[in-house]
Amino acid sequence: MGLSTVSQNLNAIWQDYLKHLAFAMRNLNMIIDSPIIISGYLAPYLVPEDLNMLLHLINENTPFTLTADQLLVGTHGQYTPAIGAALHYINRFVHEGTAL
């Protein structure tokens, strides 16, 4: 198997991943109408072309379209969900002075 074949196979796997990700994001958008933040181990590897493809796939056959400014890539890697979950408690601590 040559390098070109390996590249084509990897590209096919990546495109399949993006299609499944877009499917999940479309379903999420149907339930919760809010911006979507993509984070985790693979987020740093998403290039603008990938985001454009995701946006196109998300907006196919859906009554509620997502705009480009509502599709965000997290900048804190695997810790983005934990930081987001902690923001409620941080805000409460700053404004009320109580930890829980």
Long-range contacts (C-beta under 8 A, 24 or more apart in sequence): 17-42, 18-50, 18-53, 18-54, 18-57, 19-57, 21-54, 22-53, 22-54, 22-57, 22-58, 23-57, 25-54, 25-58, 25-66, 26-57, 26-58, 26-60, 26-62, 29-58, 29-62, 29-64, 29-66, 30-62, 30-64, 33-64, 34-70, 35-69, 35-70, 35-71, 35-72, 36-66, 36-70, 36-71, 36-72, 37-72, 37-73, 37-74, 37-80, 37-84, 38-71, 38-72, 38-73, 38-74, 39-73, 39-74, 39-76, 39-77, 39-78, 39-80, 39-81, 40-74, 40-77, 40-78, 40-80, 41-77, 41-78, 43-73, 43-74, 43-77, 43-80, 44-77, 46-73
